[in-house]
């Protein structure tokens, strides 16, 4: 049985992400029928939307916390694969 949107919002982000990964793996399986694939795709789209909204909410909360801590508007920057702020500089390898 597919979870409803309300149930999705009650789940932990990590659980939703894990389920999304399971859906992707199922969709990559060539033995999945068309109707089942369509249902999986719909569920995956709902989960992706829920995860994206949750990430945006967390980003806003972190920005507010940083603003309050610094007393000024906080800047956000994307992270590189190592969890550090990405820059335009070339890597020093």
C-alpha positions in Angstrom: 0.0 0.0 0.0 1.4 3.4 -1.0 1.9 6.0 1.8 -0.2 9.1 1.7 1.3 12.6 1.6 0.2 13.1 5.2 2.1 9.9 6.2 5.1 11.0 4.2 5.4 14.2 6.3 5.3 12.2 9.5 8.3 10.1 8.5 11.9 10.9 9.1 13.7 12.5 6.2 16.2 9.7 6.2 13.4 7.1 5.9 11.8 9.0 3.0 15.2 9.2 1.3 15.7 5.5 1.8 12.3 4.7 0.3 13.0 7.0 -2.6 16.2 5.0 -3.3 14.3 1.8 -3.2 11.8 3.2 -5.7 14.6 4.2 -8.0 16.1 0.7 -7.8 12.7 -0.8 -8.5 12.2 1.4 -11.5 15.6 0.4 -12.9 14.5 -3.3 -12.7 13.4 -4.3 -16.2 11.0 -6.9 -14.8 8.7 -4.3 -13.2 5.4 -4.0 -15.1 4.2 -0.7 -16.6 1.3 -0.2 -14.1 3.6 -0.9 -11.1 6.3 1.3 -12.6 3.8 4.2 -12.9 2.6 3.8 -9.3 6.3 3.7 -8.1 7.0 6.8 -10.2 4.1 8.7 -8.7 5.1 7.7 -5.2 8.7 8.7 -5.9 7.6 12.1 -7.2 5.6 12.7 -4.0 8.6 11.6 -1.8 11.0 13.8 -3.8 8.7 16.8 -3.4 8.4 16.1 0.4 12.2 15.7 0.7 12.8 18.9 -1.2 10.4 20.9 0.9 11.9 19.5 4.1 15.4 20.4 2.9 14.3 24.0 2.1 12.7 24.3 5.5 15.9 23.1 7.2 18.0 25.5 5.1 15.7 28.4 6.2 16.0 27.5 9.9 19.8 27.2 9.6 20.0 30.6 7.9 17.9 32.2 10.7 20.0 30.7 13.3 23.2 31.9 11.6 21.6 35.4 11.2 20.8 35.5 14.9 24.2 34.3 15.9 26.1 36.7 13.6 23.7 39.6 13.9 23.7 40.0 10.1 22.3 38.2 7.1 24.0 34.8 6.7 25.3 33.7 3.3 24.9 30.1 2.1 27.2 28.4 -0.3 26.9 25.0 -1.9 29.1 22.2 -0.4 31.5 20.2 -2.4 31.7 16.4 -2.1 33.8 16.6 1.1 31.3 18.7 3.0 33.3 21.9 2.7 32.3 25.2 1.0 32.8 25.0 -2.7 34.7 27.8 -4.3 35.6 28.9 -7.8 39.3 28.1 -7.1 41.0 25.2 -8.8 41.9 22.3 -6.5 45.5 22.3 -5.4 46.4 18.7 -6.3 
